[in-house]
Amino acid sequence: MEGSQKRRLGDRFAEFAVRIGGEVHLQALRDTFAILMPFFVLAGLGTLINSVIFPYIFTGDTLNNLKVWGALINNATLNICGLLVAPICAYTLARHKKFTNAIGAAAVAIAALITFMPISNTIIPVEMEDAVVIEGVVLFKNLGTQSMFAGVIVGLLVTELFMKLANNKKIQIPMGENVPPQVGKSFEAMIPTILTIAGCALISACLIVLVKMDLITLIATMIQEPLRKINTSLPGFLLIFTLGNLLFTFGIHQAVIFGTVLEPLLIANINDNALAFSNGETPPHILTKPFVTVFTQMGGTGCTISLLFAILIFSKYQASRRVGQLALGPGIFNINEPLIYGFPIVFNLPMMIPFVGIPFLFSIIGYVLTSIGFVAKTVVFIPWMTPPLVSGYLATGGDWRAVIIQVLLIVLATIIYLPFLRISETISKKQAVEG
């Protein structure tokens, strides 16, 4: 009876988490960052080559000329990530809501984001000390990481407004069936487009005139930075990340929580670090998306590369060894669903404990070692499927100490997993006999 009550409680918790993860705006946000992943990976590779490999080989004018390549990659990725987020977020939301003019929603989101940017900017020109005010330009700082959260807000809220107006038959301009479909859609969306962009411009004008602050700066100052400081502080990170790992033990993928609540902020952090590193400055953040890959997800969620080693080195139970042999190949590239659902880890109390506890412990260890300067901060956005050891070296910009730390953590996690593995196998053997 007690076991069934725990299972029902777990099922209700899992259903609640699924409803949260299935919320259409969170789905759109998750899809947006999935689409943008190649851009961030390219930015990471550009930073690695520009700031680590080129300086190791070249010097002087040759090095400076080659670095132009990396600077252009930064401009095409990190420095416009806010501008990319808004239309992609609008497009994915429109698709999730079955809106027929998704590309129109993306176009409106770009225009709306531009309306929220400052009309004039204060800059200090090269080789000058005094600041000057310039107009008629859009700065990369307003298009890049500073505007990522604004891009999300615009992509979601402005798109909702646009779709609501576009679905209002009273303000559509019908063109009949004798015109090309796209022309008909354009006329139907004309008044909603005008009203949406004009309304955004009115809000922005009021802020600039009355508050003396544009919306991009206001969101970054009042929402983005406070939220990032809370969620990507060590306590906030541990709470959200551990909750996501716990969900996985109930069969709900870790990305339901991590991918929607935490990952966008960690991506913004690694983008900041990459820009600082490429400019020769000190990276500002410890907790980033690659930090998770390097320290807490070796072999996948739960650091299950160590569970595979525990199975293949120490286990004599054939059922476990067969699963371990099948899961080893994907596990090297941090794909551990065969192990999670095949071993299984889900609803397996002995394995749930290390699966959730090891990443919690390793997050603290990685954070402390990074904060005291024992290992470099992560500065390169690496793909999540980068194998352990390689991931540590690349993500930290070539710091060999990260590789040593990963080796030691893998050994430690193997030792931690081993007694829980034996308990789990004992239970499995008893169940096999009784069954």
C-alpha angles and dihedrals in degrees: 000000000000091000092051091050090053090048092051090049090050091048092051091048090049092049090051091050091049091053090052093047091045094055105126097233092050090048090052091049092049092048091048094058091043089057091047094048094096090054092054092045090051090050089052093050091047091051092048094050095040098046104029113021102036095048089050091057108026138043141184122008092349090059092046092050093049091049089064086075092058092045090055091050089052090051091051095048122016096026094056100032092114090052089050095047097057100058095036091050089048092048095048092046091050091050092049090051092048092242109169097216101053094147089054090054089053091051092049090050092055092050092045092051090052091052089058094056123096120271093215131030133201114223139163109231120225114281091010131106102199122077121237132198117236131187135193095044137099114217124218089235088067093048100043137061093323090064098042094099091043088052090055093049093046092044092054107032100036091046091052089053093046093049092048091052093043091054091054105102092199094070098039122107105219115207099186128235097294096079127075112274095243092051089051091051091050093054092044090053096042100095094038089051093049093047094046097049093040090050092051090049090051092052091047093048092052091051094048094045101038105026097028090226133101120230094247091059092040093054092044092049102038103031116010100049097041091047092047092049091053100042096039095043111106095255093045093046093048092050096049096037094047091048089054091050091048090053089055090061087060091052097261112125115250090234090071090079104014096045095052106031106030112016098070091054092047089050090052088051095052090047089055091048093049092051092048092047093049089051093050093251131129112271108242103210136065099184111065139142093268090048087066092049094046102044111018109027106046103154089005136298110347094026087268094172083084092051088054090052091048090052098044096042104036110016121096094178105113096209091057093044093052091052090045093052092050093046098046097083096051090037092063087062093046095258106132106157090110088059096041095051099024103046083028123234095165112097089358104125098196091052095041091067099061092032090062099028101051096058088046091054095042092050089059093044093048092046094050095046091049095045093053091048097247089128130022122257117258109265105161123073104228127185111264090237093062107127120248116271090024089058093053094050096046099040094053093049095256103321106157091198089071089061092052090049091051091051092051092046092050090052091047092049091049089055091048094048095049101077092043089049091054092048090050092049091049090054091047092051091050092048090049091053093045092044 
